């Protein structure tokens, strides 16, 4: 059947639907229904997700570091207690790299 070669998201061409099963099996090809540029669009989506997620993590790290430095000037004894936001933003960047 078509189960081993049919991607599931692309419809069968109408010319293959009217053919007999044995002819349709031999004539059916993945390249007929899905364009060659389709994987490129998917990879560009992954690329955009990784870039934007890591840019957000870098921005969060910078803002958290800025806040910690401002707080360190006012009360240096609390500096190590408030390092958690920087660690969390760095963990977010690492997770986004793994996800991509």
C-alpha positions in Angstrom: 0.0 0.0 0.0 0.9 3.6 0.3 1.7 3.4 4.0 5.4 2.9 3.5 5.9 5.8 1.0 3.0 8.2 1.9 3.9 11.1 4.1 0.3 11.6 5.3 0.3 15.4 5.2 0.3 15.7 1.4 -2.8 14.7 -0.6 -2.6 12.1 -3.3 -2.7 13.6 -6.8 -6.1 13.1 -8.4 -4.5 11.1 -11.3 -3.2 8.5 -8.8 -6.5 8.2 -7.0 -8.2 6.9 -10.2 -5.5 4.4 -11.1 -5.6 0.8 -10.0 -3.9 -0.1 -6.8 -0.9 -1.8 -8.3 -0.3 1.0 -10.9 -0.7 3.7 -8.2 1.8 1.9 -6.0 4.5 1.9 -8.7 3.7 5.4 -9.9 3.4 7.0 -6.5 6.5 8.8 -5.4 7.0 11.2 -2.4 8.6 13.8 -4.7 5.4 14.0 -6.7 3.3 15.3 -3.8 5.8 17.3 -1.6 7.9 20.0 -3.2 11.6 19.9 -2.9 11.8 23.1 -0.9 9.4 21.9 1.9 12.2 20.6 4.2 14.0 23.9 3.8 10.9 25.8 5.2 10.9 23.4 8.2 14.6 23.9 8.8 14.2 27.7 8.6 11.5 27.5 11.3 13.8 25.5 13.5 16.5 28.0 12.9 14.3 30.9 13.7 13.1 29.2 16.9 16.7 28.6 18.1 17.9 32.1 17.2 14.9 33.9 18.8 14.9 31.7 21.9 18.6 32.2 22.5 18.3 36.0 21.9 15.6 36.1 24.5 17.7 34.1 26.9 20.6 36.4 26.3 18.4 39.4 26.9 17.1 37.9 30.1 20.6 37.2 31.3 21.7 40.8 30.6 18.7 42.3 32.3 19.0 40.0 35.3 22.7 40.8 35.5 22.0 44.5 35.3 19.5 44.2 38.2 21.9 42.2 40.3 24.7 44.8 39.8 22.3 47.6 40.8 21.2 45.6 43.8 24.9 44.8 44.7 25.7 48.4 44.9 22.9 49.1 47.3 23.2 45.9 49.5 26.2 43.8 48.7 25.3 41.2 51.4 22.4 40.0 49.3 24.3 39.6 46.0 24.7 35.8 46.1 21.1 35.2 47.1 19.8 36.9 43.9 22.0 35.1 41.4 19.1 32.7 40.6 17.6 34.7 37.7 20.9 34.7 35.8 21.3 30.9 36.3 17.7 30.4 35.1 18.2 32.5 32.0 21.4 30.6 31.2 19.5 27.4 31.6 16.8 28.6 29.3 19.5 29.3 26.6 20.9 25.8 27.1 17.5 24.2 26.9 16.7 26.1 23.7 19.9 24.8 22.1 18.9 21.2 23.0 15.4 21.8 21.7 16.7 23.1 18.3 
